[in-house]
Amino acid sequence: MANTPSAKKAARKIEHRTTVNRSRRSRMRTFVRKVEEAIAAGNHAAAAEALKAAEPVIVRAAQNGIIHRNTAARKVSRLTHSVRALAQA
């Protein structure tokens, strides 16, 4: 347990940041899941709309340090590829 005032404040800050980060990560995962569900359903229009909404959320998560920027780029790239493949089918 923290003893000094600065350590106590740091513990409070960490607890708050953890809550915020958990919320942002959950929001990002929800948007990604919506895209994946639309792809699985074979609905190109819904998948494209969901991707359009998900991309800025994923990029913002990377900017806030929730995920690495390369991970964000990889997620967006793979989802985009899947949605385009759905249009071809």
Backbone atoms as SQL, in Angstrom:
CREATE TABLE atoms (id INTEGER PRIMARY KEY, chain TEXT, resi INTEGER, resn TEXT, atom TEXT, x REAL, y REAL, z REAL);
INSERT INTO atoms VALUES
  (1, 'A', 1, 'MET', 'N', 0.848, -1.187, 0.000),
  (2, 'A', 1, 'MET', 'CA', 0.000, 0.000, 0.000),
  (3, 'A', 1, 'MET', 'C', 0.888, 1.244, 0.000),
  (4, 'A', 2, 'ALA', 'N', 0.416, 2.287, -0.691),
  (5, 'A', 2, 'ALA', 'CA', 1.173, 3.529, -0.801),
  (6, 'A', 2, 'ALA', 'C', 1.215, 4.246, 0.552),
  (7, 'A', 3, 'ASN', 'N', 2.367, 4.800, 0.852),
  (8, 'A', 3, 'ASN', 'CA', 2.535, 5.505, 2.124),
  (9, 'A', 3, 'ASN', 'C', 2.667, 7.012, 1.951),
  (10, 'A', 4, 'THR', 'N', 3.435, 7.443, 0.964),
  (11, 'A', 4, 'THR', 'CA', 3.658, 8.872, 0.800),
  (12, 'A', 4, 'THR', 'C', 2.479, 9.507, 0.064),
  (13, 'A', 5, 'PRO', 'N', 2.286, 10.804, 0.259),
  (14, 'A', 5, 'PRO', 'CA', 1.181, 11.479, -0.437),
  (15, 'A', 5, 'PRO', 'C', 1.279, 11.370, -1.958),
  (16, 'A', 6, 'SER', 'N', 2.499, 11.454, -2.479),
  (17, 'A', 6, 'SER', 'CA', 2.651, 11.371, -3.932),
  (18, 'A', 6, 'SER', 'C', 2.315, 9.971, -4.441),
  (19, 'A', 7, 'ALA', 'N', 2.677, 8.949, -3.674),
  (20, 'A', 7, 'ALA', 'CA', 2.362, 7.576, -4.064),
  (21, 'A', 7, 'ALA', 'C', 0.858, 7.325, -3.985),
  (22, 'A', 8, 'LYS', 'N', 0.206, 7.932, -3.003),
  (23, 'A', 8, 'LYS', 'CA', -1.254, 7.792, -2.883),
  (24, 'A', 8, 'LYS', 'C', -1.945, 8.448, -4.073),
  (25, 'A', 9, 'LYS', 'N', -1.451, 9.624, -4.453),
  (26, 'A', 9, 'LYS', 'CA', -2.027, 10.320, -5.606),
  (27, 'A', 9, 'LYS', 'C', -1.783, 9.504, -6.875),
  (28, 'A', 10, 'ALA', 'N', -0.596, 8.953, -7.018),
  (29, 'A', 10, 'ALA', 'CA', -0.283, 8.137, -8.193),
  (30, 'A', 10, 'ALA', 'C', -1.222, 6.936, -8.268),
  (31, 'A', 11, 'ALA', 'N', -1.503, 6.330, -7.123),
  (32, 'A', 11, 'ALA', 'CA', -2.415, 5.183, -7.099),
  (33, 'A', 11, 'ALA', 'C', -3.819, 5.593, -7.544),
  (34, 'A', 12, 'ARG', 'N', -4.250, 6.776, -7.102),
  (35, 'A', 12, 'ARG', 'CA', -5.572, 7.277, -7.526),
  (36, 'A', 12, 'ARG', 'C', -5.605, 7.518, -9.026),
  (37, 'A', 13, 'LYS', 'N', -4.540, 8.133, -9.538),
  (38, 'A', 13, 'LYS', 'CA', -4.468, 8.420, -10.974),
  (39, 'A', 13, 'LYS', 'C', -4.481, 7.127, -11.789),
  (40, 'A', 14, 'ILE', 'N', -3.718, 6.136, -11.335),
  (41, 'A', 14, 'ILE', 'CA', -3.658, 4.863, -12.046),
  (42, 'A', 14, 'ILE', 'C', -5.031, 4.207, -12.075),
  (43, 'A', 15, 'GLU', 'N', -5.728, 4.249, -10.957),
  (44, 'A', 15, 'GLU', 'CA', -7.067, 3.659, -10.885),
  (45, 'A', 15, 'GLU', 'C', -8.013, 4.346, -11.877),
  (46, 'A', 16, 'HIS', 'N', -7.933, 5.660, -11.938),
  (47, 'A', 16, 'HIS', 'CA', -8.787, 6.418, -12.866),
  (48, 'A', 16, 'HIS', 'C', -8.417, 6.110, -14.313),
  (49, 'A', 17, 'ARG', 'N', -7.117, 6.104, -14.638),
  (50, 'A', 17, 'ARG', 'CA', -6.681, 5.824, -16.015),
  (51, 'A', 17, 'ARG', 'C', -7.095, 4.415, -16.437),
  (52, 'A', 18, 'THR', 'N', -7.007, 3.472, -15.502),
  (53, 'A', 18, 'THR', 'CA', -7.399, 2.097, -15.796),
  (54, 'A', 18, 'THR', 'C', -8.875, 2.035, -16.180),
  (55, 'A', 19, 'THR', 'N', -9.695, 2.758, -15.450),
  (56, 'A', 19, 'THR', 'CA', -11.130, 2.793, -15.753),
  (57, 'A', 19, 'THR', 'C', -11.386, 3.387, -17.130),
  (58, 'A', 20, 'VAL', 'N', -10.739, 4.486, -17.428),
  (59, 'A', 20, 'VAL', 'CA', -10.910, 5.153, -18.719),
  (60, 'A', 20, 'VAL', 'C', -10.425, 4.253, -19.855),
  (61, 'A', 21, 'ASN', 'N', -9.245, 3.654, -19.671),
  (62, 'A', 21, 'ASN', 'CA', -8.689, 2.784, -20.705),
  (63, 'A', 21, 'ASN', 'C', -9.560, 1.566, -20.944),
  (64, 'A', 22, 'ARG', 'N', -10.099, 0.999, -19.872),
  (65, 'A', 22, 'ARG', 'CA', -10.976, -0.164, -20.015),
  (66, 'A', 22, 'ARG', 'C', -12.217, 0.206, -20.816),
  (67, 'A', 23, 'SER', 'N', -12.755, 1.379, -20.563),
  (68, 'A', 23, 'SER', 'CA', -13.935, 1.843, -21.291),
  (69, 'A', 23, 'SER', 'C', -13.619, 2.043, -22.772),
  (70, 'A', 24, 'ARG', 'N', -12.498, 2.677, -23.058),
  (71, 'A', 24, 'ARG', 'CA', -12.124, 2.933, -24.454),
  (72, 'A', 24, 'ARG', 'C', -11.832, 1.631, -25.199),
  (73, 'A', 25, 'ARG', 'N', -11.168, 0.684, -24.538),
  (74, 'A', 25, 'ARG', 'CA', -10.869, -0.609, -25.165),
  (75, 'A', 25, 'ARG', 'C', -12.162, -1.370, -25.451),
  (76, 'A', 26, 'SER', 'N', -13.099, -1.317, -24.506),
  (77, 'A', 26, 'SER', 'CA', -14.381, -1.993, -24.691),
  (78, 'A', 26, 'SER', 'C', -15.157, -1.375, -25.853),
  (79, 'A', 27, 'ARG', 'N', -15.152, -0.054, -25.939),
  (80, 'A', 27, 'ARG', 'CA', -15.840, 0.646, -27.034),
  (81, 'A', 27, 'ARG', 'C', -15.246, 0.243, -28.380),
  (82, 'A', 28, 'MET', 'N', -13.925, 0.186, -28.451),
  (83, 'A', 28, 'MET', 'CA', -13.267, -0.195, -29.697),
  (84, 'A', 28, 'MET', 'C', -13.643, -1.623, -30.081),
  (85, 'A', 29, 'ARG', 'N', -13.610, -2.533, -29.117),
  (86, 'A', 29, 'ARG', 'CA', -13.939, -3.927, -29.396),
  (87, 'A', 29, 'ARG', 'C', -15.380, -4.075, -29.871),
  (88, 'A', 30, 'THR', 'N', -16.279, -3.265, -29.317),
  (89, 'A', 30, 'THR', 'CA', -17.680, -3.308, -29.735),
  (90, 'A', 30, 'THR', 'C', -17.815, -2.907, -31.196),
  (91, 'A', 31, 'PHE', 'N', -17.131, -1.858, -31.593),
  (92, 'A', 31, 'PHE', 'CA', -17.193, -1.404, -32.985),
  (93, 'A', 31, 'PHE', 'C', -16.602, -2.453, -33.926),
  (94, 'A', 32, 'VAL', 'N', -15.490, -3.058, -33.518),
  (95, 'A', 32, 'VAL', 'CA', -14.867, -4.106, -34.338),
  (96, 'A', 32, 'VAL', 'C', -15.812, -5.298, -34.458),
  (97, 'A', 33, 'ARG', 'N', -16.441, -5.670, -33.352),
  (98, 'A', 33, 'ARG', 'CA', -17.371, -6.803, -33.365),
  (99, 'A', 33, 'ARG', 'C', -18.538, -6.554, -34.317),
  (100, 'A', 34, 'LYS', 'N', -19.049, -5.331, -34.363),
  (101, 'A', 34, 'LYS', 'CA', -20.155, -5.005, -35.266),
  (102, 'A', 34, 'LYS', 'C', -19.752, -5.206, -36.727),
  (103, 'A', 35, 'VAL', 'N', -18.522, -4.831, -37.059),
  (104, 'A', 35, 'VAL', 'CA', -18.031, -5.031, -38.421),
  (105, 'A', 35, 'VAL', 'C', -17.928, -6.523, -38.710),
  (106, 'A', 36, 'GLU', 'N', -17.337, -7.274, -37.792),
  (107, 'A', 36, 'GLU', 'CA', -17.155, -8.708, -37.991),
  (108, 'A', 36, 'GLU', 'C', -18.485, -9.438, -38.106),
  (109, 'A', 37, 'GLU', 'N', -19.484, -9.015, -37.337),
  (110, 'A', 37, 'GLU', 'CA', -20.804, -9.645, -37.410),
  (111, 'A', 37, 'GLU', 'C', -21.465, -9.360, -38.765),
  (112, 'A', 38, 'ALA', 'N', -21.306, -8.143, -39.262),
  (113, 'A', 38, 'ALA', 'CA', -21.877, -7.797, -40.568),
  (114, 'A', 38, 'ALA', 'C', -21.188, -8.592, -41.675),
  (115, 'A', 39, 'ILE', 'N', -19.884, -8.798, -41.548),
  (116, 'A', 39, 'ILE', 'CA', -19.147, -9.591, -42.533),
  (117, 'A', 39, 'ILE', 'C', -19.624, -11.044, -42.485),
  (118, 'A', 40, 'ALA', 'N', -19.782, -11.575, -41.276),
  (119, 'A', 40, 'ALA', 'CA', -20.228, -12.959, -41.119),
  (120, 'A', 40, 'ALA', 'C', -21.637, -13.154, -41.675),
  (121, 'A', 41, 'ALA', 'N', -22.460, -12.124, -41.554),
  (122, 'A', 41, 'ALA', 'CA', -23.827, -12.199, -42.071),
  (123, 'A', 41, 'ALA', 'C', -23.856, -12.052, -43.588),
  (124, 'A', 42, 'GLY', 'N', -22.750, -11.593, -44.169),
  (125, 'A', 42, 'GLY', 'CA', -22.679, -11.423, -45.616),
  (126, 'A', 42, 'GLY', 'C', -23.339, -10.150, -46.112),
  (127, 'A', 43, 'ASN', 'N', -23.534, -9.195, -45.219),
  (128, 'A', 43, 'ASN', 'CA', -24.191, -7.937, -45.577),
  (129, 'A', 43, 'ASN', 'C', -23.119, -6.879, -45.851),
  (130, 'A', 44, 'HIS', 'N', -22.844, -6.644, -47.141),
  (131, 'A', 44, 'HIS', 'CA', -21.774, -5.713, -47.503),
  (132, 'A', 44, 'HIS', 'C', -22.092, -4.283, -47.081),
  (133, 'A', 45, 'ALA', 'N', -23.320, -3.840, -47.303),
  (134, 'A', 45, 'ALA', 'CA', -23.681, -2.456, -46.979),
  (135, 'A', 45, 'ALA', 'C', -23.518, -2.191, -45.482),
  (136, 'A', 46, 'ALA', 'N', -24.010, -3.114, -44.664),
  (137, 'A', 46, 'ALA', 'CA', -23.902, -2.942, -43.208),
  (138, 'A', 46, 'ALA', 'C', -22.442, -3.020, -42.765),
  (139, 'A', 47, 'ALA', 'N', -21.670, -3.898, -43.396),
  (140, 'A', 47, 'ALA', 'CA', -20.255, -4.035, -43.042),
  (141, 'A', 47, 'ALA', 'C', -19.485, -2.765, -43.393),
  (142, 'A', 48, 'ALA', 'N', -19.786, -2.191, -44.542),
  (143, 'A', 48, 'ALA', 'CA', -19.105, -0.967, -44.960),
  (144, 'A', 48, 'ALA', 'C', -19.439, 0.188, -44.014),
  (145, 'A', 49, 'GLU', 'N', -20.705, 0.285, -43.621),
  (146, 'A', 49, 'GLU', 'CA', -21.117, 1.337, -42.676),
  (147, 'A', 49, 'GLU', 'C', -20.445, 1.144, -41.324),
  (148, 'A', 50, 'ALA', 'N', -20.430, -0.103, -40.863),
  (149, 'A', 50, 'ALA', 'CA', -19.817, -0.394, -39.566),
  (150, 'A', 50, 'ALA', 'C', -18.320, -0.101, -39.594),
  (151, 'A', 51, 'LEU', 'N', -17.673, -0.423, -40.707),
  (152, 'A', 51, 'LEU', 'CA', -16.239, -0.140, -40.843),
  (153, 'A', 51, 'LEU', 'C', -15.984, 1.364, -40.841),
  (154, 'A', 52, 'LYS', 'N', -16.842, 2.097, -41.514),
  (155, 'A', 52, 'LYS', 'CA', -16.702, 3.562, -41.568),
  (156, 'A', 52, 'LYS', 'C', -16.797, 4.164, -40.155),
  (157, 'A', 53, 'ALA', 'N', -17.629, 3.559, -39.317),
  (158, 'A', 53, 'ALA', 'CA', -17.764, 4.036, -37.939),
  (159, 'A', 53, 'ALA', 'C', -16.627, 3.529, -37.057),
  (160, 'A', 54, 'ALA', 'N', -16.125, 2.329, -37.348),
  (161, 'A', 54, 'ALA', 'CA', -15.123, 1.705, -36.485),
  (162, 'A', 54, 'ALA', 'C', -13.721, 2.267, -36.697),
  (163, 'A', 55, 'GLU', 'N', -13.405, 2.637, -37.922),
  (164, 'A', 55, 'GLU', 'CA', -12.031, 3.064, -38.219),
  (165, 'A', 55, 'GLU', 'C', -11.565, 4.224, -37.345),
  (166, 'A', 56, 'PRO', 'N', -12.319, 5.318, -37.206),
  (167, 'A', 56, 'PRO', 'CA', -11.831, 6.405, -36.346),
  (168, 'A', 56, 'PRO', 'C', -11.722, 5.999, -34.874),
  (169, 'A', 57, 'VAL', 'N', -12.586, 5.097, -34.436),
  (170, 'A', 57, 'VAL', 'CA', -12.524, 4.649, -33.044),
  (171, 'A', 57, 'VAL', 'C', -11.236, 3.855, -32.810),
  (172, 'A', 58, 'ILE', 'N', -10.871, 3.017, -33.768),
  (173, 'A', 58, 'ILE', 'CA', -9.642, 2.224, -33.654),
  (174, 'A', 58, 'ILE', 'C', -8.417, 3.137, -33.673),
  (175, 'A', 59, 'VAL', 'N', -8.407, 4.094, -34.590),
  (176, 'A', 59, 'VAL', 'CA', -7.269, 5.014, -34.697),
  (177, 'A', 59, 'VAL', 'C', -7.150, 5.858, -33.431),
  (178, 'A', 60, 'ARG', 'N', -8.280, 6.302, -32.898),
  (179, 'A', 60, 'ARG', 'CA', -8.263, 7.099, -31.672),
  (180, 'A', 60, 'ARG', 'C', -7.732, 6.282, -30.499),
  (181, 'A', 61, 'ALA', 'N', -8.079, 5.009, -30.460),
  (182, 'A', 61, 'ALA', 'CA', -7.569, 4.134, -29.397),
  (183, 'A', 61, 'ALA', 'C', -6.044, 4.056, -29.472),
  (184, 'A', 62, 'ALA', 'N', -5.517, 4.008, -30.687),
  (185, 'A', 62, 'ALA', 'CA', -4.060, 3.973, -30.850),
  (186, 'A', 62, 'ALA', 'C', -3.441, 5.307, -30.411),
  (187, 'A', 63, 'GLN', 'N', -4.082, 6.397, -30.747),
  (188, 'A', 63, 'GLN', 'CA', -3.554, 7.714, -30.368),
  (189, 'A', 63, 'GLN', 'C', -3.532, 7.891, -28.854),
  (190, 'A', 64, 'ASN', 'N', -4.506, 7.273, -28.176),
  (191, 'A', 64, 'ASN', 'CA', -4.579, 7.384, -26.725),
  (192, 'A', 64, 'ASN', 'C', -3.732, 6.335, -26.012),
  (193, 'A', 65, 'GLY', 'N', -3.059, 5.489, -26.781),
  (194, 'A', 65, 'GLY', 'CA', -2.178, 4.510, -26.167),
  (195, 'A', 65, 'GLY', 'C', -2.889, 3.265, -25.674),
  (196, 'A', 66, 'ILE', 'N', -4.113, 3.051, -26.100),
  (197, 'A', 66, 'ILE', 'CA', -4.857, 1.866, -25.681),
  (198, 'A', 66, 'ILE', 'C', -4.294, 0.637, -26.396),
  (199, 'A', 67, 'ILE', 'N', -4.008, 0.800, -27.682),
  (200, 'A', 67, 'ILE', 'CA', -3.358, -0.243, -28.469),
  (201, 'A', 67, 'ILE', 'C', -2.208, 0.400, -29.231),
  (202, 'A', 68, 'HIS', 'N', -1.300, -0.419, -29.712),
  (203, 'A', 68, 'HIS', 'CA', -0.162, 0.075, -30.481),
  (204, 'A', 68, 'HIS', 'C', -0.646, 0.546, -31.851),
  (205, 'A', 69, 'ARG', 'N', 0.031, 1.532, -32.423),
  (206, 'A', 69, 'ARG', 'CA', -0.420, 2.081, -33.704),
  (207, 'A', 69, 'ARG', 'C', -0.352, 1.052, -34.826),
  (208, 'A', 70, 'ASN', 'N', 0.624, 0.162, -34.775),
  (209, 'A', 70, 'ASN', 'CA', 0.705, -0.879, -35.801),
  (210, 'A', 70, 'ASN', 'C', -0.438, -1.882, -35.663),
  (211, 'A', 71, 'THR', 'N', -0.847, -2.146, -34.439),
  (212, 'A', 71, 'THR', 'CA', -1.984, -3.031, -34.201),
  (213, 'A', 71, 'THR', 'C', -3.243, -2.409, -34.775),
  (214, 'A', 72, 'ALA', 'N', -3.405, -1.109, -34.574),
  (215, 'A', 72, 'ALA', 'CA', -4.571, -0.409, -35.103),
  (216, 'A', 72, 'ALA', 'C', -4.567, -0.460, -36.626),
  (217, 'A', 73, 'ALA', 'N', -3.416, -0.210, -37.231),
  (218, 'A', 73, 'ALA', 'CA', -3.312, -0.238, -38.687),
  (219, 'A', 73, 'ALA', 'C', -3.624, -1.633, -39.215),
  (220, 'A', 74, 'ARG', 'N', -3.138, -2.654, -38.522),
  (221, 'A', 74, 'ARG', 'CA', -3.377, -4.031, -38.942),
  (222, 'A', 74, 'ARG', 'C', -4.862, -4.380, -38.855),
  (223, 'A', 75, 'LYS', 'N', -5.521, -3.964, -37.770),
  (224, 'A', 75, 'LYS', 'CA', -6.955, -4.232, -37.607),
  (225, 'A', 75, 'LYS', 'C', -7.761, -3.572, -38.719),
  (226, 'A', 76, 'VAL', 'N', -7.482, -2.306, -38.970),
  (227, 'A', 76, 'VAL', 'CA', -8.209, -1.567, -40.005),
  (228, 'A', 76, 'VAL', 'C', -7.967, -2.208, -41.364),
  (229, 'A', 77, 'SER', 'N', -6.725, -2.568, -41.634),
  (230, 'A', 77, 'SER', 'CA', -6.374, -3.172, -42.915),
  (231, 'A', 77, 'SER', 'C', -7.103, -4.492, -43.125),
  (232, 'A', 78, 'ARG', 'N', -7.103, -5.340, -42.118),
  (233, 'A', 78, 'ARG', 'CA', -7.750, -6.651, -42.244),
  (234, 'A', 78, 'ARG', 'C', -9.263, -6.519, -42.382),
  (235, 'A', 79, 'LEU', 'N', -9.848, -5.605, -41.625),
  (236, 'A', 79, 'LEU', 'CA', -11.295, -5.406, -41.736),
  (237, 'A', 79, 'LEU', 'C', -11.654, -4.856, -43.110),
  (238, 'A', 80, 'THR', 'N', -10.867, -3.902, -43.608),
  (239, 'A', 80, 'THR', 'CA', -11.108, -3.326, -44.930),
  (240, 'A', 80, 'THR', 'C', -10.999, -4.396, -45.990),
  (241, 'A', 81, 'HIS', 'N', -9.989, -5.226, -45.877),
  (242, 'A', 81, 'HIS', 'CA', -9.794, -6.316, -46.846),
  (243, 'A', 81, 'HIS', 'C', -10.995, -7.266, -46.821),
  (244, 'A', 82, 'SER', 'N', -11.488, -7.593, -45.642),
  (245, 'A', 82, 'SER', 'CA', -12.629, -8.491, -45.520),
  (246, 'A', 82, 'SER', 'C', -13.896, -7.897, -46.125),
  (247, 'A', 83, 'VAL', 'N', -14.096, -6.596, -45.898),
  (248, 'A', 83, 'VAL', 'CA', -15.298, -5.933, -46.437),
  (249, 'A', 83, 'VAL', 'C', -15.210, -5.869, -47.951),
  (250, 'A', 84, 'ARG', 'N', -14.034, -5.581, -48.488),
  (251, 'A', 84, 'ARG', 'CA', -13.873, -5.542, -49.953),
  (252, 'A', 84, 'ARG', 'C', -14.061, -6.923, -50.553),
  (253, 'A', 85, 'ALA', 'N', -13.561, -7.948, -49.893),
  (254, 'A', 85, 'ALA', 'CA', -13.722, -9.324, -50.372),
  (255, 'A', 85, 'ALA', 'C', -15.200, -9.706, -50.391),
  (256, 'A', 86, 'LEU', 'N', -15.935, -9.184, -49.429),
  (257, 'A', 86, 'LEU', 'CA', -17.379, -9.437, -49.350),
  (258, 'A', 86, 'LEU', 'C', -18.090, -8.818, -50.552),
  (259, 'A', 87, 'ALA', 'N', -17.617, -7.666, -50.988),
  (260, 'A', 87, 'ALA', 'CA', -18.216, -6.994, -52.149),
  (261, 'A', 87, 'ALA', 'C', -17.946, -7.782, -53.431),
  (262, 'A', 88, 'GLN', 'N', -16.778, -8.434, -53.498),
  (263, 'A', 88, 'GLN', 'CA', -16.421, -9.214, -54.668),
  (264, 'A', 88, 'GLN', 'C', -17.262, -10.481, -54.773),
  (265, 'A', 89, 'ALA', 'N', -17.626, -11.042, -53.642),
  (266, 'A', 89, 'ALA', 'CA', -18.353, -12.324, -53.633),
  (267, 'A', 89, 'ALA', 'C', -19.785, -12.198, -54.088);
